[in-house]
């Protein structure tokens, strides 16, 4: 969250110590440590935050890059499928003994 926390109307720089604690508890929580989750929730509560609020803020900051990445993956997937379809068409023509003019041109060069 850009290392800033809303404190009323003002934005306060997050102390490095606090960030290290959040990371430690977050890693523990992700590893399944219920105690780490509780400590993280307590720590966030001191700033009037919750895991849901932090998750939503993080998602808001990263949604554009996620959408962009998703579009790039989809485009690559479509290009791959088109290449496979073209390969299958060429294999089918070759198996039938027919050669399209474009195939002959490519083999002659």
N, C-alpha and C positions, 0 to 999 in steps of 0.2 A: 504494500500500500504506500509505496514511495517513501517509506520510513517516516510517515507523518500520521499522527492520530488527532482526530478532532476532539478538542477539549472546550466544550461550549461553542463559542464562535471562533476561537483562535485555533491555529494549527501549531502543535508542539512537536519539536524534533524528538524522535524516539532515542532514548539513551541506548548506547551500544550494548550495555549489560542486559537491558530489557529485551532487546532483539535476540541476543544469545539465549536467554531463558526461554523465549517463545519458540525458537527453533528447536531447542532441546526437548521441550514438552511436546511440540508438534511431532517430532520424529518418534518420540515414545508413544504418542497417541496412534500414529500410523502403524507402529509395530504391534499395536493391540494392548498397550499398557493403560488400563483404566485409571490408575492413579495419576499418570501424566496428563490424561485428558481432563481430569478434575482440576489439577493444578493450573493447566492452561486456561480453563474456563474461569477460575478464580482470578488469575492474573488479568485476563481480558476484562473481567467485571469491574476491576478497579478503574478502568477507563470508560466504563459504560458501554462496553462492547460485548458481543457474543460470537461464538464460532460461526453462526449463521451470517452475522453482519460482516465478519472478516472474509468469509467465503464469497459472499455476494460482491463485496468491494474488489476482491481479487479477480473474480470472474469478469466484472465490469472492465477492469484494466486490461484484461487479456483477450476479450472476446473478438476484437478486430483481427488480431494475429491468428486466433483460432479459426475464424471464418476464412481468412486468406489461405491458411494452410489447408483447410478442408477443400477449398476450390482448386488449389494446385494438385492435391491428391486425386480429386475427381477427374481433372483434366488428364492427368497421367494415366489414370485407369481407363478412361475413354480412348486415349491414343493406343494403349496396349491392346485393348479389345479390337480396335480397328485394324491394328497390325496383324493380330491373330486371324481375324476374319479374312483379310487379304491373303495371308499365307495359306489358309484353307482353300480359298478360291483358286489360287495358283496350283496347289497340290491336286485339286480336283480336275483342273484343266489338264495338267500333266498326266494324271492317271487315265484320262479319257483320250489321251493322244492329241488333243487339240492344243494349239499354241496361239494365243491371242497376238495381234500385231504388236502390241506394246511389249509382250514377252520376247518376241523375236528381236525387236530393236535393242532390248537390254542385253541379250546374249550375243549380239553381233558386235558390240562395242568392246 
